[in-house]
Amino acid sequence: MITNNLGIAETINNAINQRAVYGVSYSLLGLEQNEQHYLGYQGTGSDKIAIRPDLEYDLASLTKVIGTSTRILQLLGIGKIKLTDTIGNFLTNLKHPELTIKDLLLHCSGLPADIADVSELNRAGLIERIKQADLIYPTGSQTVYSDLGFILLGWIIAAIDGDLADSLNEHIFKPLAMNQTGFKLANQPPANFVPTENLPQRGGIIRGQVHDQKAWLLDGQSGHAGLFSTLSDLSNFASMYLHYGIFNEQPILQPASFALLKKFYQNGRTLGWQRWSPEGMKIWHTGFTGTSIALDLDQKTGFVCLTNRIYPTRQNQAWLKWRKLAVGLFFEEPEMIVSSTITD
């Protein structure tokens, strides 16, 4: 049972009242608990629309754990891949084919965090830059959170399963009844999507299209960003993790997946996820658009928080401190949040 419900609620309400964000959808979860809350509005002016349960959020880097890391854990569990497999086994034209799946998952590959001047590239140019990226430090010597590593992991999933979107849908979203989750949900009206940033170069307020520029160049489908989802769907996802891989009596992840997550702690990270501390199994992740998910696998509790903190501009960074405080309250260690790393 989550003990800081009221503190989390007060934190989120204070963030809205101080206009750090216009609205928030969040859930507090346990084995016998599923509280879902919808507060505030999507934005201002014509976007002053009340937050409601069916709204789609741009998950940004939550894609890395909701989709990519979970599918990689599945593939590890059935023996399709090994952590020590080199990425050159799956992909061609790489400057550093010797990097391993583990290197990418732990963000210790040596790859840079991002691609400079991505707005000046087209799709082919971006792919070339990623595959030919130089290492900025010796592999394994540091931890540098890198979108590039997870783009490569998404390509590896596609190489094994045939298509990234189809793979995630077949192996994760459908079994978890996440019927409103996916890339490029073009069959839905724009009004179903919470708007993100005002980008004049892309026609103004972004609504229903991925915000991340690299994912947008990659046709909205990537291992690092691009997924849209609802609070209800992500609550199903979190529930599966809290039940150690089981959802509706069906195994989604193997027990070995959780053993792997527990095995690794490297500069605040385990495979794919951030890990709160070396003790216990508290894992979490954030997304640039303001999203976050935090799971205490020991206490079997979860906290999913969705918002659009970059509306109408990413220059407003006020939400980040409130998000840190809310996650710290959830983990019952708010004092630790000051020194914890937020990667998005």
Solvent accessible surface area in square Angstrom, and as a share of the most:
residue,aa,sasa,rsa
1,M,160,0.72
2,I,11,0.06
3,T,99,0.58
4,N,40,0.21
5,N,34,0.18
6,L,155,0.77
7,G,24,0.23
8,I,0,0.00
9,A,25,0.20
10,E,109,0.49
11,T,7,0.04
12,I,0,0.00
13,N,61,0.31
14,N,52,0.26
15,A,0,0.00
16,I,26,0.13
17,N,117,0.60
18,Q,119,0.53
19,R,155,0.57
20,A,1,0.01
21,V,4,0.02
22,Y,45,0.17
23,G,1,0.01
24,V,0,0.00
25,S,0,0.00
26,Y,5,0.02
27,S,0,0.00
28,L,2,0.01
29,L,4,0.02
30,G,12,0.12
31,L,79,0.39
32,E,170,0.76
33,Q,22,0.10
34,N,91,0.47
35,E,58,0.26
36,Q,61,0.27
37,H,59,0.26
38,Y,55,0.21
39,L,45,0.22
40,G,29,0.27
41,Y,93,0.35
42,Q,0,0.00
43,G,2,0.02
44,T,69,0.40
45,G,61,0.59
46,S,109,0.70
47,D,14,0.07
48,K,123,0.52
49,I,62,0.31
50,A,61,0.47
51,I,16,0.08
52,R,78,0.28
53,P,79,0.50
54,D,53,0.27
55,L,2,0.01
56,E,0,0.00
57,Y,5,0.02
58,D,5,0.03
59,L,0,0.00
60,A,8,0.06
61,S,6,0.04
62,L,0,0.00
63,T,0,0.00
64,K,0,0.00
65,V,0,0.00
66,I,0,0.00
67,G,0,0.00
68,T,0,0.00
69,S,1,0.01
70,T,0,0.00
71,R,9,0.03
72,I,0,0.00
73,L,2,0.01
74,Q,17,0.08
75,L,0,0.00
76,L,25,0.12
77,G,33,0.32
78,I,106,0.54
79,G,60,0.57
80,K,118,0.50
81,I,4,0.02
82,K,124,0.52
83,L,24,0.12
84,T,94,0.54
85,D,19,0.10
86,T,45,0.26
87,I,1,0.01
88,G,32,0.31
89,N,104,0.53
90,F,50,0.21
91,L,20,0.10
92,T,106,0.62
93,N,90,0.46
94,L,23,0.12
95,K,96,0.41
96,H,42,0.19
97,P,59,0.37
98,E,95,0.42
99,L,3,0.01
100,T,27,0.16
101,I,0,0.00
102,K,69,0.29
103,D,17,0.09
104,L,1,0.01
105,L,2,0.01
106,L,3,0.01
107,H,3,0.01
108,C,6,0.03
109,S,3,0.02
110,G,0,0.00
111,L,6,0.03
112,P,26,0.16
113,A,47,0.37
114,D,71,0.37
115,I,14,0.07
116,A,68,0.53
117,D,93,0.48
118,V,25,0.15
119,S,83,0.54
120,E,140,0.63
121,L,37,0.19
122,N,98,0.50
123,R,114,0.42
124,A,74,0.57
125,G,22,0.21
126,L,0,0.00
127,I,38,0.19
128,E,84,0.38
129,R,94,0.34
130,I,3,0.01
131,K,37,0.16
132,Q,62,0.28
133,A,11,0.09
134,D,85,0.44
135,L,48,0.24
136,I,102,0.52
137,Y,12,0.05
138,P,98,0.62
139,T,60,0.35
140,G,45,0.43
141,S,70,0.45
142,Q,88,0.39
143,T,37,0.22
144,V,38,0.22
145,Y,36,0.14
146,S,3,0.02
147,D,19,0.10
148,L,0,0.00
149,G,2,0.02
150,F,0,0.00
151,I,0,0.00
152,L,3,0.02
153,L,0,0.00
154,G,1,0.01
155,W,51,0.18
156,I,0,0.00
157,I,0,0.00
158,A,30,0.23
159,A,59,0.46
160,I,46,0.23
161,D,47,0.24
162,G,63,0.61
163,D,49,0.25
164,L,8,0.04
165,A,27,0.21
166,D,96,0.50
167,S,4,0.02
168,L,0,0.00
169,N,65,0.33
170,E,97,0.43
171,H,66,0.30
172,I,0,0.00
173,F,3,0.01
174,K,119,0.50
175,P,53,0.33
176,L,0,0.00
177,A,46,0.35
178,M,2,0.01
179,N,128,0.66
180,Q,57,0.26
181,T,10,0.06
182,G,10,0.09
183,F,18,0.08
184,K,114,0.48
185,L,28,0.14
186,A,97,0.75
187,N,138,0.71
188,Q,35,0.16
189,P,75,0.47
190,P,89,0.56
191,A,56,0.43
192,N,28,0.14
193,F,4,0.02
194,V,5,0.03
195,P,0,0.00
196,T,5,0.03
197,E,9,0.04
198,N,70,0.36
199,L,18,0.09
200,P,109,0.68
201,Q,139,0.62
202,R,33,0.12
203,G,76,0.73
204,G,15,0.15
205,I,66,0.33
206,I,6,0.03
207,R,58,0.21
208,G,21,0.20
209,Q,96,0.43
210,V,7,0.04
211,H,11,0.05
212,D,32,0.16
213,Q,46,0.20
214,K,7,0.03
215,A,0,0.00
216,W,98,0.34
217,L,25,0.13
218,L,7,0.04
219,D,79,0.41
220,G,6,0.05
221,Q,47,0.21
222,S,3,0.02
223,G,1,0.01
224,H,1,0.00
225,A,2,0.02
226,G,0,0.00
227,L,0,0.00
228,F,5,0.02
229,S,0,0.00
230,T,0,0.00
231,L,1,0.01
232,S,47,0.30
233,D,8,0.04
234,L,0,0.00
235,S,1,0.01
236,N,34,0.17
237,F,0,0.00
238,A,0,0.00
239,S,29,0.19
240,M,0,0.00
241,Y,0,0.00
242,L,1,0.01
243,H,76,0.34
244,Y,76,0.29
245,G,0,0.00
246,I,70,0.36
247,F,25,0.10
248,N,114,0.58
249,E,157,0.71
250,Q,107,0.48
251,P,83,0.52
252,I,16,0.08
253,L,2,0.01
254,Q,73,0.33
255,P,105,0.66
256,A,58,0.45
257,S,2,0.01
258,F,9,0.04
259,A,64,0.49
260,L,39,0.19
261,L,0,0.00
262,K,125,0.53
263,K,146,0.62
264,F,29,0.12
265,Y,86,0.33
266,Q,54,0.24
267,N,106,0.54
268,G,20,0.19
269,R,6,0.02
270,T,0,0.00
271,L,1,0.00
272,G,0,0.00
273,W,0,0.00
274,Q,7,0.03
275,R,12,0.05
276,W,13,0.05
277,S,16,0.10
278,P,72,0.45
279,E,126,0.56
280,G,31,0.30
281,M,5,0.02
282,K,38,0.16
283,I,0,0.00
284,W,5,0.02
285,H,0,0.00
286,T,0,0.00
287,G,0,0.00
288,F,66,0.27
289,T,2,0.01
290,G,0,0.00
291,T,0,0.00
292,S,2,0.01
293,I,1,0.00
294,A,0,0.00
295,L,0,0.00
296,D,8,0.04
297,L,1,0.00
298,D,74,0.38
299,Q,123,0.55
300,K,70,0.29
301,T,6,0.04
302,G,0,0.00
303,F,2,0.01
304,V,0,0.00
305,C,1,0.01
306,L,0,0.00
307,T,1,0.01
308,N,6,0.03
309,R,8,0.03
310,I,0,0.00
311,Y,12,0.04
312,P,53,0.33
313,T,49,0.29
314,R,92,0.34
315,Q,140,0.62
316,N,48,0.25
317,Q,106,0.47
318,A,42,0.33
319,W,1,0.00
320,L,36,0.18
321,K,122,0.52
322,W,29,0.10
323,R,2,0.01
324,K,68,0.29
325,L,63,0.31
326,A,1,0.01
327,V,1,0.00
328,G,0,0.00
329,L,29,0.14
330,F,11,0.04
331,F,2,0.01
332,E,96,0.43
333,E,45,0.20
334,P,48,0.30
335,E,123,0.55
336,M,59,0.27
337,I,12,0.06
338,V,132,0.76
339,S,100,0.64
340,S,25,0.16
341,T,91,0.53
342,I,34,0.17
343,T,30,0.17
344,D,29,0.15
